[in-house]
Every structure is written in C-alpha cells, then in structure tokens.
Amino acid sequence: MGYPAESVELYERGTAALDGGRGEEARELFRRAYDAGHPGGAHQLGWGALAREEDDRALEWFRRAAEMGYAASAFEVGWAMDQKGDLAEAERWYRQAAEGGHVGGMLNLGSILEKKDGTAEAMDLYRRAWERGEDKAAFNLGRLFDDGGKGDLDAAATWYGRAAERGNAVAAFNLGFVREDQGDLDGREAAWRRAADLGHPKAAYAVGTVRDRAGDEDAAAAWFRRAVREHGSEAAARKLGDIYMHRGDARRARYWSRFPSGLDDYSTEFELFAGAGSAAAIHRQDVLYKEIDTDGYVEFDLDARTLTVGGRTFRGVTLLGSFSRLDDSWLWAWANGNLAPDGPAVAPLRTIREYGERHDVPELVTGRLDLSGFPDPRQAAVTMAIGAAALLGGNGVHSCAVNDGKGSSFFHIDDPSLPAARFDRLAAPRLLTTASQVFPNDHRNVVQGFLAHYGFRIRMSADAIDGVSPDGDRVTVAFTEDGLIEAMTVGREEDA
C-alpha cells in the first residue's frame, strides 16, 4: 500500500531517530507520520507505549493503525482481545492481519478456527504461513495430520519433517513418534537425535532409553548424561545412578544422581583433569597475586580484552563466567544470554569446552552448574574456574564482586608482560601438599601432573614418583599403601 510521500519521509526519519537512541524525537516524528497518513507511525507509538507499560494507550494506537489496514497492528489488537477472552473480536482482528499477509495472524486465526471445528480453513491458513517461511505452520499441519497417531501418518511425517528441517525441535520430537507408529524404529531414533540437537528437553532422554533397551549401555549413559547436563533431567539422573551402581562405580552414581538438585563434589573426570594441573595452577595464582592488587577497583573492556585493577591494566583477558550467591550457581560466559559466544573475551572458552567434549568432563560443557551441595559453593566455583583456566595457559584467574556483592565474575589473564610461573624448588613441597588437599582422591595424579607440567623426566614405582627437570632439579615423592603422599625431597640431581 502506498502512503503519502510526506508521511513516508517522517516515518523513515522517526525510525532513524529510534535506531539512534533519540526516543523523544522518534515519538514526535512517528506522531507526525501518523497524522500525515502513515499507520506505521501509530504502530510504532503503540510499541513505545508498551515499553512504558502503558497497555491501554498502546492498544489505542494499535487500533488506530489497524483501522487504517495495518496488518501488524491488527495482529496486536487481536492478541489483546485474545488475552481478554474475547475470541470473536480476536478472530476478527486476526483475520484482518492474515488477509494482510501477517504470519502471526494466520497462525493464531488457525488456532481459533481449530477450536471451532474449522480445521479445513485452519490448514489452509497454515499452508499460507508455511509458504512465508513459518516452521510453526508446518508443525501445526503435522499435528493435524497426525491426529494422535490415528490420522494420515505419511502426511504428518512430511510436515513434521519440513518443520524439523527449519529447526523446529518439537516437530522433530513428534516425528519420532510418527516413525514409531509407522514401524520405522531407526527413523524414530534418528528423529529424536535430531530433536536433541535442536534442544528439545526430552529428546536426549528418549534416545538414551532406546539405547538402554537395545542393550547398548555405554551409548545410553552418554545420552542420559547429555539429558542431565543440558536439561537437568531427573529421570535421566536416576537412570545414570542405576547404571553406575550396577557397574560398581558408586562415586559416579552419586555424582549424577545429585546433579539436578545441587552438586556436592566434582566429577571423576574433572578431578583427573584438574588434579593433574592443580599444583601448577596454584603456583600461577601465587605469581599473579604478587602483581595484582587483589582489593583494587576493577574495570574491564570485553571488546579490548582488558582488565584494569587498582589503576593497572592487564591484557589478554577472557571472561570465564560468574558465580551467583543468590542460588550458588556457576554460569559459563558462553552460556550467558547477555553475552555473544563469539565475542573477543568469550570466544577463547571454546578451548575449554572442546576439551570437555573430547574427554567427557561435565563441568566444562554444562552451561550452568548448581554448586549448592558443596560446603563452600563459591570456593568450589573458584577451584573449578582456576582448574579449567589452565587450558588457556597464561597467568591465572582474578575475580571481582558484581551485582552489589550478590555474585562474582571471573577473568583469566594472559598478559605476556607479566612474569611466568617457573619451577621453584622452595615452593614445590607446599604446592604439592596444598594441591593434594584440594584434590585428595589421587595424590599420584597431582604429583605426576605437576612434574609433567614443568617438563620433568618421570620414573614411577609402586611406592614413589621420581622426576628430574631439564635444568637438573629433582623431586622425589614417596606414597603410603593407600596412595597418599608420605614424604618428599626436592633438590638438585647432582646431590642425589
């Protein structure tokens, strides 16, 4: 529809002002555009009123635009009437929106018509919406053809499949049931795998159940772990508990059983990884703390990857994540909806996440972790952040309070101007003792990882680990029968 040239110019100027953050100017221009004959001006004024929570005023502006034939506003009026329970008025406005080519109007009008036994017209509307690229329309068509497994299953599969191809997770999940009804069990599993990849909350559990019934316990466990990690599935957590108890692995059984309600320990996989790097990580933190004002005021620039503490600026910064004291949870920065996963200070986390995927370390691939079961949840987050950050190399981790002290943000620093944490004979016994207290389940792993980090040539026996560095430093650690550190000596190889 063509609008008066003056109104179009005013509307475009209003849009530019809005995009530029000049709200008052935009409102005046949109009002003038409406007065000059452009209904889009009224539509934009309606959105502005909604943003100010002036719902009645917003509806008034939308109605004015709708009465001028503006389809998007007709949809908004229909929606308002729908919410008020006035389905006759909602249908009238949705129909106007649909006739104007508004996809939402087509979908919502179709929904109303279904309830009135107007299925044929509803399906026509859904087809029109599909032609305009709306995956929900294909899903609705699949649902109507499916009819709870009693309808045209071939047509249902076609439409669910089309919706799934456009990323509709529910359609992919429902397609699995259609394939099951058709006797295509391989197709069922393929559909549910697709649904899991699209984020359906029940799909990974469904695949795990299929694999479990097929006797493929390893694959079942992997899918159940995914269901727990990604969606907190309590049913999958119980399944994992049963699987690991059957295998005699009580520690893993407890870990996964506790996962949805609040962890009280790290996974075996995380302890193996982080324990090996723990002593070196503590050393890096010691060196960093000598360079950074731990109580200084903090500023950061995520685009420039800088962190300024007490007036000193550090470069090569990665935002690891945040800890909330409100619910004792850890949130990786890549899972924070307010941050771009590919942003300069977040993108390096791919290294951590990819390592976690390769080695099946749940703490490194789960976006949000409930740490409320730990005796000190914040310290658990600190330990996890420092352990994970070892994969990025660099200098270590610094945290600062956010949200009025209700949480903390954690930053990894990799600034070449800072001193490196080189092997220190005097510090080694303390570092190994402290690290073995943090990760007490495998002292040998702590010692071996520390020596390997500094390039030691390592010899192991049943009761000792002995290592010699390229510079001639020697570390010998003796263990009890239970694998605990019993004694250690640190010196020069020539003194041995």
N, C-alpha and C positions, 0 to 999 in steps of 0.2 A: 504494500500500500504506500502510495506517495503522500508525503506530508509537506506543508508549506515550507519553502526554502528557508525562510527566517527561523521557523521552529527547528528545523534540522540543524542549522548553524548554532543555535542556542543550546540544543541538546548535546551536540558534539563538544562545545565549549564547557558545558557542565560536566561531561564525562572526563574531560582533560583535567578540570579543576579537582574532581573527586579523586582521580588517579594521583594527582599531585598533593593530596592531603589537605586541600583547601575546602573544607566542608561547608562553611557558611557561603562562600562564593558559589559552590556547586548547587546548594539548595536554591539560591536565588535564580541561577540560570535555569535549573530544571523547572522552577515555577513559571518563569517567563516562557520557556519552551512549551509548557502545557497550555498556557494562556494563548500562545500563538498557534496552537493546533497540533502539538505532538504529544500523544498519550504516553510515550515513554518517559516524559518529564514527570507525569503523575506517578508512574510506576516506580521511578527512582525515589520520589518523595515518600512513597509507601515503604520502600525498603529502609529509608532513613528513619522513618517513624518507628519501624520495627526495631531497629538498632537501639533506639532510645526507649524501647519497651512501651511505646505508645500504641498499643494494639488497635484500639478503636480508630485512632487517627489514621493508622496505616490502612485499615480496611476501607476507610472512606476514600483515600487516594487510589487504592487498587480498584475500587468500584467505579470511580470516575474514569480511569483508564480502560477498564473492561467495557464500560458502556460506549466507549469510542472504538471498540473492536480489538483491543489489545489482548492477544491470547494469553500471554504470560500473566497478566493481571486477572483475567478471567479464571485462570487456574488458582491463583491466590484467594480469590473470593470463594471459589468452590471449596477450597481446602478449609477456609474459615467456617463455612457453613457445615461442612462435613464434621468438623470438630465439635460444632454445636449440636449435632444430631439432626440437622435439618436436611435430610437426604434428598428431598425433592428439589430444594434450591441448589444443593451441591451438584446434583445431576444436571440441572440446567446450566450452571456455570462451567462445569467440566465439559459438557457437550460443546459449549461455545469455544472453550480452549482447544478441544480436539479438532473441531472444524477449522480452527485457525492454524492447525499443524503442531500444536503443543503436545509433546510426547507424554508428559506427566498427565495431561488431561485425558489422553487416550487410555492410559493405564488405569487411572482412578475411575473414569467412567465405566470402563470394562468391569472393574471390581464391583461397582454398584449394580450393574446390569446382571452380573452373575447371580447376585443375591435375589434378583427379581426374576430369575429363570430366563434371562435374556442371553443365554450362552452363545447363540449364533452371532449376535451383534457384538458381543464381547470379543469373540475370537476374531472377528473382522477388524476390530479396533487393535487388538494385539498384533495382528499381521501388519497393519499400517505402522504401528510403533516399531516393529522389528525392521521394517524397510527403512526406518530412520535411524537404525543402529542401536536400538534399545534391547539389551540382553534380557532384562526382566520380562519383556514381552514374549520372547521365545520360551522362557521358563514357564510363564503362565499358560502358554499353549501346550507345552509338555505336560503340565499338571492336569489340564482339562482333558487331553487325550488319554493320559494315564488312568484317571478316574479310580485311583486307589488300586491299581492293578487289574481292573475289570474292563478297561477300555481298549483303544487301539494302541497296543504296545509299540508297534513299529513306528507309528507317527509320534508317539510320546518320546521314543528313543531319538528320533530325528530332531525334534525340537529341543529336548534337553541337551543333546549333543551340540547343537548350534549355540545354545546359551553358554555351555561349558567352554566352547572354543573362544568365546569372548570374555572368559574369566569369571563366570558365574559359578561359585563354589556349591551352592545349594543344588543347582541343576546337575552338576557333576555327581553329587552325592545321590540324588534321586535316580539318576541314570543307572547307578549301580543296582538299585532295587528293581528297575525295569529289566536290566540284563538278567538278574536272578529269576524274575518271573518268566523270562524267555528261555531259561535253562542254560544261559551262557555264563558260567561261573568265572571263566577267565575274564570276560568282559566286565563282570561285576567288580572284580578286584582292580582291573585297570581303571575303571571309572572312579573307584574310591581312592586309588592312589592319586589320580588327577585332582580329586576334591581336596585331598590332604595338602597337595602342593598349592592349591588355591586358598588354603586357610580354613576349610570347614572344620569346626571344633570336634566333630565326632568321627571324621573320616580316618584319621590315623589309628584310632582305637578299633574301628571296623576292620581295617586291613590287618592289624595285629591279631584280632580274633580269628580271621580267616587263616592266617599263617599258623596260629596256635592249633586250630582244629586239624590242619594238614600235617601236624607233627613237626613243623619247622620252628623249633623253639627259639633258635638264635634270631631269626628274622622277626618272629613275634615279639621278642623282647625289644628289638630295635624300634619297632613301630610303637610299642607301648611306651617306651622311653620318650619318643617324639610326642606322643599324645600328652604325656605328663609335662614335658618341658614347654611345649607350645600352648597348651590349653588347660593345664592343671587338672587333667582328668583323674578323678579319684578312683574310678573303676579301673583305669589302666595302672594306677599306682598299686592297687590291690593285686592285680594280675602279676605285676613285676615282683611284688613281695612273695607271692606264691612260687613264681619261677625260681627266684634266687634261694628261697628257703629249701626248695626241692633239690637245688644244686649244692646245698650245704654252705651257701655264702650268706651268713646272717647279717654281715655288715652292709652288703649291697641291698639286701631285703629291707633292712631298717631304713637305709637312706631313701630309697624310692617310695617306701610307704609313708615317710614323713614329708616328702617333697611338697605336696599340695598344701599342707597345713603349717609348714614352717620348719626349715632345716635346723638341725642341731649339730651337724657335723658336715665335713666336706666329703665329696665322693672319693672312692678309692683312686679313681683316675686323676682327680685333681691333686690329691696328696702325693701321688707318684711323681707327677709333673712338677708341682710347686715345691715339694720337699727337696727334690734334686737341686733346685735353684735357690733354695731359701737362704743358705748361709751367704752366698754371693750377693743376693738381693739385700740382705741386712747390711752388708758391707757398703753397697752402693748408697743405701739410705744414710749411713753414718757419714760418708764423704759429702753427700748433698747437704745434710743438715749443718755442716760446717760452713757452707757457702750461702745458705738461705736463711733469712730472718723468719723463723717459724711462727712468730707472733705478728709479723708485719701486715699492713693493709694490702689486700690483694686486688689487682685489676687484671683483666685478661681480654685478649682480642683473638677470637677464634678464627677470623679470616687471616690475620697475620701470624697466627700460631705463636703468640707471645703471652707471657705471664709476668706481671710486674708485682714484686713482693717487697714492701718496705722501700720503694723507690728504685729497686734494681730490676732490670728487665732480663728475662730468660727467653731463649728462642727454642724452636723445635718442639712446641708444646702439643700434646694430644690430650683431649678431654676423654678420660676413661669412662666416667659415669658419675652417679650420685647415690648417696645413701640418705634415706628418709628416716628421721627419728619418729615420725608420726605412725608408721607401720613397720618399722625395722626392715625395710626392703632395700635391695640394691637394684639400680636401673642402669644398664649399659647405655652409653651415649648413642650407640647405633639404633637402640630401640626407643629412644626418646622422640615422641612425635613432634616435639618442638624444634628438633634439630635435623639438618639434612645429613643422611648417612654418608654422602659423598663430599661433605664439607671438608675444608682443609684440615681442621683439627679433629675430625671424626673418622675420616677415611682410613688412617693407619690402623684402626681397630680391626680391619679386615684380616690382618696378620694373626691377631689373637683368635678371631672367630674361625678362620680357616684351620688353624692348628686344632682348635677344639673339635671341629667337624672330623678332621682326619683321625684324631685319637680318641674320639667319643668322650670328651670331657664336658659334662653337662653345665658346669659353672661358666664355661667360656662361650656357650652357644645359646643360653637361655636369657632372653631379654630382661626379664625381671625375676629376681630371686627373693623369696621370703626367708629372711635370716632370723626370724623371731625366736626360734628354738635355741639359739646359741646363748650361753651365759652373758656374753657381751656382744650383741649384734653388730655394733659399729666396729669393734675391733675385728670381728670376723670379716667385715667388708674391707677394712684396711689390709688385712692379711691377704685377702683374695685379690685386691687391686695391685698390691705390690708383687704378688706372685705372678699374676697374669702379665704385668708390665715388663717382666723380664724378657718376654718375647720381642719387645721393641728395642732392647738394648738400652742405650742412653744412660742417664744419670740417676733416675729414680722417680719417686712419686711425691707430690705435695698436695695437701688438701686444705680446703678453706670452708668456713661456715657459710651457708646460704639460707635464704628464707627465714631471716630473723633467728638463726640458730636451730631451726627445725630440721636442718639437713646439712649435708656436706657434699661438695664437688671435689673430684679427684683428678689431678692433672699429672701426666707423665712428661718429664723434661728430657730432651735430648739436645743439649747445647754443647757444641764442640769446645767452647771457651771454658767450660768447667773441667776440673781435674778428673781424671779417670780413677776408678777404684782398682788399684793394682794389689797383687797379693801382698799381705802384710803378716810376717811371721808372728809378731807380737799379738795381733788381733785374732789370728786364726783359731786358737783354742776357745776364746769367748764366742766367736761367730758360730762355730760348730756346736758348742754347748747350747747357745740360745736357739739356734735353728732346730736342734733335736728336741727342744722343749715345745716349740711351736708345732712341729710335726713329729710326734713321739712314736708313731707306729712303725717307722722304718728308719732307724738311725744309720744303717749301712747306706741306704739310698741318699741320705743327707750328706754323708761324708764323700761318697763316690761322686755325687753331683758337684760338690764344691771343688774337689780336686780336678775333675774333668773340665770345669769352667776355666780354670787357670792353666790348662794345658799340661797337667802332671801326667807322667808315665806311671800307670797304676798297676800294682800287683795285689791280688786278693787271695786270702786263705780263709779257712773256716772261722778263724778267731781274730783276724786282723785285716786291715787295709793299709797298704804302704804306697806312698806316692813320691815321685821326685819331679820337680819342675824343670823346665828348660834352663832356668838360672841357677839350678843346684840346690834349691830349697827342698827339704824333706819333711814329710808329715807321715807319722805312723799312728794309727788308731787301733786299739785293742777293744774287743767286744766280749760281753758275757755270753753264756749259752743262750740267753733269751734275745740276743742281738742288740743289747743296749751298750752304749759307749761306756767302757770301763776305765780306759786310760788313753792318753795321747801324748806324743812328743813331737815337737816342732824344732827343726834346726837346719843345719847345712849337711849336704850329703857327705862331705869330706869328714864331718865329725862323727859319722856313724861307725 
